[in-house]
């Protein structure tokens, strides 16, 4: 079987673009022990990809000449796993390619039942997005009823789930997002108590303070940068900050200079902790159970944006950092959907 795949041409020093990738065609790989060959139906476009291909130190990286790392879900073509057969659906780290290897030893490998809903959700609300939101907020943020939770990139796949889970926990939720359409999405669909459009707001600090009259107890941070600097001035004593992403910083080489945050952390006795979702692999079933239960009860909704065709992967990644997407951004590899938005409510 012929296989198209994107390989990394050069590491990025700033935001990634099409110039960093090359599309090649060769033979589909052969699975090894405890592996399956998957025909990808959907693969992810992830904010974390900027770090994966960066020259700066990171928790995971892609070497030049290697297939671009990505999560995928699809149909098993051949299997060397005792519990998986051809025709089954699985998700795993399959990469930007038509046919990828899913390895049962990897954290996100699991069998997917298409009767439980669109298999794309295994890459979104029932995958890396939902699990990142769940463990970051519940384990690190530790929200309590009556507290104020602020979330950046609040309309995104992770941020929208964080806001809804915080609401389930009885918190006041304030989302920071870019553009009036996303701000409306936060309040009208995802149930935020307030949403702030940082792109049009001339006084972000003043507006955030008005939206958080009792201060900030939990900040789920997906961007870092100037927004984090502002939030740090409004922390309540005992606040918790979840560092999930640093999208506001284009490059970490050289490291950017900014305000010193240690005084704010000291005065608020705040806890700041980074989140790498792979650290929670053994507890993924617990997180998925909670997400399924909330969705079944109508307490969580989600939104997906699916772009047709593997060839569009690099452009889709570039558009992600421009804030163009309106939901979980995925590539559809074997469907003819052009560009469409799918809003799903249980």
C-alpha positions, 0 to 999 in steps of 0.5 A: 500500500502506498502511503503519503506522509509529512516529514519534518524538513527543518526545526522551527525557531518561531511559529510553524508553517508549510515551509517546515514540512515535506510531503513524501510517498512510500510504502505503508509501514509494517506493524511490530509486536503489540502494534497495529497498522491503522488507516487514519480517518482523522488526525490532529492539529495540536497547539503543542506541535509548535513545541514538538518541532521547535529547536528549544528544549521540550518534553517531546520532539520530532527529528528532521526527516521523521514523520510529523507526530500527531494523534490519529483514529482509524480502522485497523488494516493489519494487527499483531495485537492479540485483542485487536483485529482488522476492521476494529477502530483504534486511536493512538500516535499515528502521525500525519500520514494515510497509514500509521502504526499505533502502538499498544504501549503508548498512553493514548492507544485504545480501541474505539467503539464507533457505536458510541458516537463519531470516532473523531471524538476519540481525538477531542472531548474523549481524547487528548483535549478532554483529558487535558482539561479534566486532569489539569483542572481537577488534579492541579486546579482543584476547584471548589464551589464558589471560586473564580476560575479564569481560562485562556483560549477559552473557546478552544478544545481544551479551554471550552471543556475546562470552563464547563467542568469548572461550572459543573464544580460550582465555580464562576467561570471567566473565559479569555478568547480572541474575537467576538464570535468566540466570546459569544461561543464561550457564553452561549454554548459553553456556559461561561459566566463571562467572556473577554475578547482580548483582541478588541479589549483596550484595557484587558486588566481592567475588564478582567478585574471587573469580571472577577470582583472577588479575585482569581482562585484558579487560572488555567493558562494556555498562552502565558505571556502578557495575559499571565502577567495580568492574571498574576496581579489578581490572585487570591491567597492560595490560588492555583495556576495550571500551565498547560500551554505557552501559545502567546510566545512565538519563540523561546530561542532566545528566551523572552524577557518579561515581568518577574512573577515571584513576588506575586506568587509569594504574596498569594502563596500561590501554586504554579504547576506545569501539565503534561497529560502523558503523566496521567496515562494510568488514570485515563480510564477514570477521566474518560468515565467522568467525561462520558457521564457528564456528556450523557447528562447533557452537562458538556458539549463540544465543537469540532472543525474538520478540514478535508485532506492530508495535504492541508495539514501544514496550512491548518497548523499555521492557521491554528496559531492565527486563531482561525479555528472554532473548535477541535481542529482535525484533518479528515483523511478519507471523507469528502467534507471540504471545510465544515463545522460540527457542533455536537450536543449529547 
